[in-house]
Amino acid sequence: MKRLFFIGFVVMAAAIFADAAHSGTYKIGMSAGWLGSSPASVAQAKGFWKEQGIDVQVVVLPDIVDVQKLFINKLVDINLDIIASAVEMYMRNIPVVAVIETDWSYGGDHLILKKDTDIQQMKGGVIGVYVNQVALTYFLNLYFLKNSLKLSDFRLLEMEVKPMADKFIAGLFKGAVLYGTDAARAVKEGNGKIVATTADFEGCMVSGMMMLKDRLDNTPKDDLVKIFKGWVRAVRWIKDEKNFKEYVDIVNNSILKVGGPYPEEIVREMLQEVRIHDAETMLERIRTAGGLHTHLNDLNAFLKANSLLKKDFKPEDLYDNKAILEALKNSQ
């Protein structure tokens, strides 16, 4: 049913968005439920982009894969996604470039097993994943290596988060990678136990903005600088505790609208599962030969070791830091 919704959305979006390159409005696509992307909702709601003299529209869809389809079909200009998704696209000969690293998961993604199950006993079995892409397989592989196992010891089954949690609860499989309220349901209603989270391997799952190379080449650098300045201001606003109540209202009416509204304590818990980069951290991550460069090298090594590297790459092939470095001048 959700896939039928997406097909209908693409048809509608094609008519509404037309060619984004000629609209004068930059469209940022992101999936619902991940508060690492919430500065986009704040920047839009608080008018931080308008203050920069730039028109930005945020497009939220329930599923990360559906946002990627919009992005590949050029119905949004910028994709807010896990950086490893850019690697995935690059290996499929989709020319994509990361332009900013924004956050990383810090316990937001959970590997959950049945309480009566040990990971060693599951060798050869099925683990459910909400997306069978580099981002999740890299996280899982770190956990498997810690337990003297490897990725090829398991079968990964991709499905959407809610039905996956339902199937885990029903006992149809014994392991799943889940997040948010569905992870909580799997533990509470499905006799589950959390055996690993992204907090155990800090920095293993980083997110950011990416653009198709031809779109980036045709976008004035000054426009990107303005978009990034609006984002950085939104991050500062979020980190000011006195704004928290208003923040809850903003995210409940945007990125958390599906399934919400959520009370303040739940939103705070969700926010604690992500590390949104301040300007200083962002600079360290995005600078030449910085943290993002290292992360891309680590992904390359992981893919090679598991015979998954369909197309070789250097970090420089996959990120362009010129606009964000300009935006970060005098912002710390």
N, C-alpha and C positions, 0 to 999 in steps of 0.2 A: 504493500500500500504506500509506503514511504517513497519507494522508487517511482511510483506513478505520480506522486506529488511532485517529485523533483522534475520529471519530464514536463509536467504542466508548468512548473515554475520557470524552466528554461525557456519555454515558448513565450510565456508572459514576459520574462525578463528581456528577451530579445526585442520585444516590441517596446517595452518601457525604457530600457537602457540605451537601445540603439547602439551606435558605435561610441564607446566611452571616450575614445580618443578625441572626439569632436564635441563632447557635451559641455566642457568647461568645468565639470564636476568630477572629482576623483572618488572612486568607489572602492571601499575597503571591505573585503569579505572575511567573515570569521564564523566559527561554529559556536553554538550556544553552550553555556554551562562552565566555560573556562575563564576564571577571573583574571588570568594573566593578560587577557585581551581587553579587560574592562577599561583601561585608560582611553581606548577609542570611544567607548560609550560616554565616558566623562567628558572628553574633549568636545564631542558633539553636543552633549546636553548643556555644558557650561559655556559654549561658544568660544572655546579656546582657538579653534581653527579659524573661525570668522574673524577673531581679533588679529590673526596673522594675515588676513586678506585672502584666504584660500577656502574653496567650497569643497567639503568632504561629506560623503554619504556613507554611513555604515550599514552593511547588509549582513544580517544574522540568519543562518540556517541551522537546523537542528543537528546536522551531521557533518563531520569534518570532510568526508569523501565528497559530499554534495558541494561544499564550498570549493574544493579543488576542481571539480568539474566546471563550476562557474568561471573560475580563474583561467583554466586552460582554454575555455571557449571565449575568453576576453570579454566577459560580462561584468567582471570587476577588474580594477587596475592593480590592486594590491591584495595579496593573500596573507592574512595573519595566521600562521600555521607553525607546526613544529619544523625546525630548520632541516631536520633529516628528510622531510618531505621534498625539499628542494633537491637533495641527493637522489631520491627516488625518481623524481621527474627528469633530472639530468640524464640518468641512466636509461630513460625511455626516450631520449633525444628531444626532450622538451627544453628549450633554452631558457633557463630560469636563473635568477640572481637574487641572493639575499641582500637586503639593503640596510637592515638594522636587526640586532638581537635585542629582544625586549624582556625576556623572563626565562625562568626554567621551573620545571615541576619539582616540588619539594614535598613528596608524599601524596601528590595528587593522583598518581596512578598506583594501583595496588594489584599485586599478584595474590589471588585468593585461592586457597585449596580447601577441600572438605576437611573437617577436624580430624577425621579418622584416616587421613591420607598423608603419606610422606612423599616428597618430590622424587625420591629414588624409586618408590613403588610405581610412580606414574610414567617411568621411562617407556617410550613407545606409544603413550597415550595422547589424548587430545587436550589442548589448552585453548580456550576461547579468547579471541582478541578483537577489539573494536576496529582495528585496522591492521592488516598484515603488511606493514611497511617497515622501513629501516628504523624509524623512531622506536617502535615497540620491540622489534627483534633485538635491537642493540641493548635495551634495558634488560630484556629477558636473558640474553646471553651473558651479561655480567653476573646475574644471579646464578645461572647454570654453571658457569666457570667456578664460582665460589663453592659449588657443591659437586665439583669434579664431573660435571655433565657438559653437554654441548647442545647447541640449537637443533641439530639434526636428530637428536634423541626424541624429539616430540613432533606431533602434528599440530599446526596452528590452524584454527578454524575461525574465519572472520565473520562477524555479524554485528548488528547494531547493539548498542549498550543495553537498552531495556530488555529486549528479548533474550539477550545473552544472560543477563541476571536471572530472568525467569527460568531459563533452561538449567542454570546452575542450581537454583533453588529446588527445581523439580528433580534434580539428581541425574540429569542427562549427560553431564560430564563433571569432572572433579576439579578442574582448574580453570581460572579465567582472570584476565586483566580487566579491571573495572575502575571506575572513578565516580566521585560524587555520591549522590543519594543511592544510586544503584549498587555501589560498592557496600554501602551501609546495609542495604537490604540483603545482599548476598551473605553478609556476616550474620546478621540478626535472624533472618528467616531461612537461610540455606545451610545453617550449621557450618559456616565458613570460618576460616582463620586467615589473617593476613600474614604471609610469610616474607614478603618483600615489598618495598615501596621505592619510588624514585628518590626519596630522602636518604636511602641507604647508599645510593650512588650519586651523590650530589653533582649536578651539572650534566647528567647523562641524557636528559631530554630538554633541550633548549628550544625556545620559540622565537619568532621574529616576523618581520615583514619581508615578502619576496615579490619580485616583479618578473614578468616575461622580458627577455632581453630587448626585444624590439620596442616594447612599451617604455622601458627604462631609457633607451637611447633617444626616444622622442619626447621625454618628459624634461622640462627645464629643471636644472639642478636647484634653482631657487625655490621652485614649488615643493620639491621634496624636503628642502631645509625647513620650509614653513610647516609642512605636515609633521616633521620630527620635533620641531619646537613646540607645537601644540600638544604632541604626545608627552614630551618631557614635562611640560607644565601640568598636564593632567596627572602624571605620576607624583609630582610634588604635592598636588592637591589631595590625592588619595592618601598619602603618607601622613597628612596632618589629621590627627585624631579628632579634632573638632568637626571635621567634615563627614564623619563616619555615618551618621544618621541619614544625611542627604545622599551619600554614596549608596547606601542600601536601597533607597528609593530609586536611584538612577539604574542600578543593575537589575532590580526587580522589574523595571519597565523596559529592559533591553535584553541584555545577555542572559538573564535568568527568567525571562518572561515565560518561557515554556516550562511548565512544572511548578512555577512560583505562584504567588510571592513567598519568599523565604523570610523567616524572622531574623533579627539582627545576629543572634548567637550562631545560627547556621551559616550565614554569610561570613561571619568572622572566621569560623572554622574552615570554610572554603578558601578564604583569603590566606590563611596560614599554610595552605598546601601549595602555595606558589611563591616564588621569589621574583617580584617585579623589580627590574633593574633601575636604580637611581642613576643620575648622570655619571657619577664617578665609576660605578660598576660597568655601565654601558661602554664607557670609554675604554676601560681595560679589556673588555670582551671584543670590541669591534676594531680596535687599533690594529695596524699591520703587525702580523705575527703575534697577535693577542690570543685571548681565550677561544674565540670562535675559530680562528685558524687551527689551533690545537685540536678542537673538537672535530673539525672536518677531517683532519689527519687521522684521528682515532676511529672515526666512522669508516674511512677508507681501509684502515688496517683490519677492522672487524669484518668488513665485506670480503676482503681478500682471504682472510683466514677461514671463512665459511663458504668459499667458492660462490659468493653472491655478487661479486663486482662485475656487473654487466658492461660497464663502461668506465674506464679509469678516469680519475680527475685529480687535480691539484686544488687546494683550498682557494687559490686565486681565481679559479674558473667559476667559483660559486658565490663569491660575495664582492660587493662594491661598497666601500666605506666612505667615499668622498663626501656625500651629502650629509651623512650623520656626523662625521667629524666636524664639518662646518657648523652644523646645528648645535653641537656641544661646546663650541667656543664660548667661554665666559658664562657657561650655564651651571657650573659646579658651585 
